[in-house]
């Protein structure tokens, strides 16, 4: 499958940006953006790149396994490093700056790794669409001078998916995913126990055959978001009973299904406008 001419041009821009970075570490999560970036860097830089995935309680085991499998399939060199953001009080308190402290932890560790191993640059998979959302992690990336090759090439999320599909990468249509901490309402402490409950709940939804969803933790209440195209199946009495059984067994007192369906970043709707304006 040949991509459109404008995508070929953007891919050439991306390749040029990657070459300019020299020996490069790629912050890798296994999501579409970082997976495509790691694959492209491997194509352009060969052995002068290394993907780094951060292993922490906020990374679901299923996501870690899939990310590792994709790297193996595509012969992308990968190292797993442990990060300790959960040990930072400013992260665990889970206010609007949580993502900043997460990325600050990651890029601090990657900078130490870069220095010790003789790499020139660090890059991550932010794209053009990410500029319009509340993403305080981008501030941490800027402070650590992390390169943004996808954004520099002018690539949107949909264009990254199209290029991934054209390259035959199985992740081209992988549902969007964020860390497990993003499922816990702001102001509620992020703990290993809460993360474990969210992960078990999402594993259960995946086992039921749902593809795009989130388990939102609101204390005694769980708010389940499922993609609109899958809501009809989720709204049956039989499925309601199954949701109730699963999530009450996990310790929730009230089980709710969000009728707006899945939407990325829905927890941000609880933040004041002035907080959102400081997110970049």
C-alpha positions in Angstrom: 0.0 0.0 0.0 1.5 3.3 -1.1 0.8 6.3 1.1 -0.4 9.6 -0.4 2.1 12.1 -1.8 1.8 14.5 1.2 2.5 11.6 3.5 5.6 10.6 1.6 6.8 14.1 1.9 6.2 14.2 5.7 7.9 10.8 6.0 10.9 12.3 4.3 10.9 15.2 6.7 10.7 12.7 9.6 13.7 10.8 8.3 15.7 14.0 8.0 14.9 15.0 11.6 15.9 11.6 12.9 19.2 11.6 11.0 19.9 15.0 12.6 19.6 13.6 16.1 22.5 11.2 15.9 22.5 8.3 18.3 19.0 8.4 19.8 17.0 7.0 22.7 13.3 6.7 21.9 10.8 6.9 24.8 8.6 4.0 23.9 5.3 2.9 25.3 3.9 0.6 22.6 1.2 3.0 21.6 0.8 3.9 17.9 2.9 7.1 18.0 5.8 5.8 19.9 5.8 2.4 18.1 5.8 4.1 14.7 8.6 6.5 15.9 10.7 3.6 17.2 10.2 1.6 14.0 11.0 4.7 11.8 14.1 5.4 13.9 15.2 1.8 13.5 14.8 2.1 9.7 16.8 5.4 9.6 19.4 5.0 12.3 19.9 1.3 12.5 22.0 0.3 15.5 22.3 4.0 16.5 18.9 3.9 18.2 17.5 2.2 21.3 13.9 2.1 22.5 13.4 2.6 26.2 10.1 1.5 28.0 9.4 2.6 31.5 8.1 -0.2 33.7 6.1 1.1 36.7 2.8 0.2 38.5 1.0 2.6 36.2 1.8 0.5 33.1 -0.6 -2.4 32.5 1.1 -5.8 32.2 -0.8 -6.4 28.9 0.5 -3.2 27.5 4.1 -4.0 28.5 3.8 -7.5 26.9 2.4 -6.1 23.7 5.0 -3.4 23.5 7.8 -5.9 24.0 6.3 -8.2 21.4 6.1 -5.5 18.8 9.7 -4.5 19.3 10.8 -8.1 19.0 8.7 -8.6 15.8 10.3 -5.5 14.2 13.8 -6.1 15.5 13.7 -2.8 17.4 16.4 -2.9 20.2 14.6 -2.4 23.5 15.5 -1.9 27.1 13.1 -1.9 30.1 13.9 0.5 32.9 12.2 0.9 36.2 10.8 4.3 37.1 9.7 5.4 40.6 7.2 8.2 39.9 4.8 6.5 42.4 7.3 7.2 45.1 7.1 11.0 44.4 4.6 12.6 46.7 3.9 15.2 44.1 2.9 12.5 41.7 0.9 10.3 44.1 -1.2 13.2 45.3 -2.7 13.2 41.8 -3.4 16.8 41.0 -3.4 18.4 37.6 0.4 18.3 37.4 0.6 14.5 37.8 1.7 13.9 34.2 4.5 16.5 34.5 6.0 14.6 37.4 5.7 11.3 35.5 7.5 12.6 32.4 10.0 14.4 34.6 10.9 11.1 36.2 11.1 9.3 32.9 13.2 11.8 31.2 15.5 12.3 34.2 16.3 8.5 34.1 16.6 8.6 30.3 19.0 11.5 30.5 21.2 9.6 32.9 21.0 6.5 30.6 21.9 8.7 27.6 25.0 10.1 29.3 26.3 6.8 30.5 25.7 5.0 27.2 27.0 7.6 24.9 23.8 8.6 23.1 23.3 12.1 21.6 19.6 12.6 21.9 16.2 11.6 23.4 13.0 11.7 21.4 9.4 10.9 22.1 6.2 10.5 20.1 4.2 13.7 20.6 2.3 14.6 17.4 0.5 17.7 16.0 -2.8 16.7 17.6 -1.3 16.6 21.0 -0.9 20.4 21.0 -4.7 20.9 21.4 -5.1 18.8 24.6 -4.2 19.2 28.2 -0.8 17.5 28.4 1.5 18.8 31.2 4.0 16.1 30.4 5.0 18.2 27.3 6.4 20.8 29.7 8.6 18.2 31.2 9.8 17.1 27.8 10.6 20.8 26.9 12.6 21.2 30.1 14.6 18.1 29.3 15.0 19.2 25.7 13.5 16.0 24.3 13.2 16.0 20.5 9.8 15.7 18.9 10.4 14.3 15.4 6.7 13.4 14.6 5.6 16.9 15.5 8.5 18.5 13.6 7.4 16.6 10.5 3.9 17.9 10.9 2.3 14.5 11.4 -1.1 14.1 12.9 -2.4 11.0 14.7 -4.4 9.9 11.7 -1.4 10.4 9.4 0.7 8.3 11.7 -1.9 5.5 11.6 -1.9 5.8 7.8 1.9 5.5 7.5 1.9 2.6 10.0 -0.7 0.8 7.9 1.2 1.4 4.7 4.3 0.0 6.3 2.4 -3.1 7.4 2.7 -2.4 11.1 0.1 -4.2 13.1 -0.3 -1.4 15.6 -1.8 1.0 13.0 -5.3 0.6 14.4 -4.4 -0.1 18.0 -6.8 1.7 20.4 -5.4 4.8 22.1 -4.1 4.0 25.6 -2.8 6.1 28.5 -1.2 5.1 31.8 -3.4 3.5 34.5 -3.1 6.6 36.7 -5.1 8.6 34.2 -8.1 6.5 35.2 -8.1 7.7 38.8 -10.0 11.0 39.5 -7.9 14.0 40.2 -7.4 14.5 44.0 -7.6 10.8 44.8 -4.2 9.4 45.8 -2.6 7.1 43.2 -1.8 3.9 45.0 -0.6 0.5 43.8 -3.9 -1.0 45.1 -6.0 1.5 43.0 -3.9 0.9 39.9 -4.3 -2.8 40.4 -8.1 -2.6 40.6 -8.3 -0.5 37.4 -6.0 -2.9 35.6 -8.0 -5.9 36.6 -11.2 -4.2 35.6 -9.8 -3.4 32.1 -8.5 -6.9 31.7 -12.0 -8.1 32.4 -13.6 -5.8 29.8 -11.0 -6.9 27.3 -11.8 -10.6 28.0 -15.5 -9.8 27.3 -14.5 -8.7 23.8 -14.6 -4.9 24.2 -11.9 -3.1 22.3 -12.0 0.6 23.2 -12.8 1.4 26.9 -11.7 3.0 30.1 -12.3 2.1 33.8 -12.6 5.4 35.6 -12.0 5.2 39.4 -14.1 7.6 41.5 -13.7 5.9 44.9 -16.7 3.8 45.7 -18.0 4.5 42.2 -16.6 3.0 39.0 -17.5 4.8 35.7 -17.1 2.5 32.7 -16.5 4.2 29.3 -17.0 2.1 26.2 -16.7 3.2 22.6 -20.0 4.4 21.2 -19.9 1.8 18.4 -19.8 -0.9 21.2 -22.3 0.6 23.5 -25.3 -1.3 22.2 -23.8 -4.6 23.3 -22.8 -3.0 26.7 -26.3 -1.8 27.3 -27.9 -5.2 27.4 -29.3 -6.4 30.8 -27.1 -9.4 30.7 -23.9 -7.3 30.2 -25.1 -4.9 33.0 -25.3 -7.9 35.3 -21.8 -9.0 34.3 -20.3 -5.5 34.8 -22.0 -5.4 38.3 -20.5 -8.8 39.2 -17.0 -7.9 38.0 -16.7 -4.5 39.6 -18.4 -5.2 42.9 -16.0 -8.2 43.2 -13.2 -5.6 42.8 -14.5 -3.6 45.7 -16.7 -0.9 44.1 -20.0 -0.2 45.8 -21.6 1.4 42.7 -21.2 0.4 39.1 -22.0 2.9 36.4 -21.8 2.9 32.6 -21.1 6.3 31.0 -23.7 6.9 28.3 -21.5 9.4 26.5 -19.2 6.5 25.7 -15.4 6.5 25.6 -13.6 9.8 25.2 -9.9 10.3 25.8 -9.1 12.6 28.7 -12.6 12.8 30.1 -11.2 13.3 33.6 -9.9 16.7 32.5 -13.5 17.9 32.3 -13.3 18.2 36.1 -10.4 20.6 36.0 -10.9 24.4 36.2 -10.4 26.3 33.0 -7.4 28.2 34.4 -5.7 24.9 35.2 -6.2 23.6 31.7 -4.7 26.8 30.3 -1.5 26.1 32.2 -1.2 22.5 30.8 1.3 23.4 28.1 
